[in-house]
Amino acid sequence: MPPLAQPFSIAKGERICRFGTP
């Protein structure tokens, strides 16, 4: 996963992070 997905996973949730959508 891209480095930008990490902060999103913490803020939105790992599920959204996996989909790649902020």
N, CA, C and O of each residue as an XYZ file, in Angstrom:
88
protein
N       0.848     -1.209      0.000
C       0.000      0.000      0.000
C       0.878      1.251      0.000
O       1.963      1.252      0.581
N       0.410      2.310     -0.649
C       1.177      3.558     -0.730
C       1.310      4.211      0.643
O       0.473      3.975      1.515
N       2.339      5.022      0.850
C       2.575      5.676      2.140
C       1.431      6.603      2.520
O       1.204      6.863      3.702
N       0.704      7.107      1.514
C      -0.409      8.020      1.787
C      -1.600      7.265      2.361
O      -2.505      7.862      2.943
N      -1.590      5.947      2.192
C      -2.717      5.140      2.658
C      -2.632      4.913      4.167
O      -3.639      4.623      4.812
N      -1.432      5.045      4.725
C      -1.243      4.789      6.150
C      -2.002      5.792      7.023
O      -2.741      5.379      7.917
N      -1.838      7.110      6.784
C      -2.590      8.089      7.581
C      -4.097      7.944      7.394
O      -4.872      8.180      8.321
N      -4.510      7.551      6.176
C      -5.936      7.369      5.922
C      -6.459      6.192      6.725
O      -7.589      6.221      7.213
N      -5.632      5.146      6.864
C      -6.057      3.956      7.585
C      -6.293      4.283      9.052
O      -7.156      3.691      9.701
N      -5.520      5.230      9.567
C      -5.659      5.609     10.975
C      -6.858      6.529     11.159
O      -7.565      6.443     12.164
N      -7.086      7.409     10.188
C      -8.150      8.399     10.318
C      -9.502      7.813      9.918
O     -10.496      7.990     10.623
N      -9.532      7.115      8.781
C     -10.797      6.587      8.261
C     -11.011      5.144      8.694
O     -12.093      4.775      9.151
N      -9.969      4.330      8.546
C     -10.087      2.911      8.874
C      -9.268      2.079      7.908
O      -9.100      2.461      6.750
N      -8.754      0.943      8.367
C      -7.907      0.122      7.509
C      -8.658     -0.346      6.272
O      -8.055     -0.533      5.216
N      -9.967     -0.538      6.392
C     -10.753     -1.026      5.254
C     -10.676     -0.046      4.091
O     -10.474     -0.450      2.946
N     -10.838      1.246      4.385
C     -10.763      2.272      3.344
C      -9.340      2.331      2.786
O      -9.133      2.559      1.594
N      -8.384      2.124      3.659
C      -6.986      2.166      3.245
C      -6.713      1.074      2.217
O      -5.973      1.288      1.257
N      -7.306     -0.080      2.420
C      -7.080     -1.202      1.514
C      -7.699     -0.918      0.152
O      -7.152     -1.305     -0.880
N      -8.839     -0.241      0.157
C      -9.499      0.084     -1.102
C      -8.737      1.165     -1.856
O      -8.886      1.311     -3.070
N      -7.916      1.925     -1.124
C      -7.115      2.955     -1.762
C      -7.867      4.265     -1.899
O      -7.428      5.159     -2.622
N      -9.009      4.391     -1.204
C      -9.779      5.631     -1.288
C      -9.654      6.413      0.012
O      -9.882      5.847      1.082
N      -9.305      7.681     -0.041
C      -9.103      8.512      1.142
C     -10.398      8.834      1.881
O     -10.372      9.527      2.898
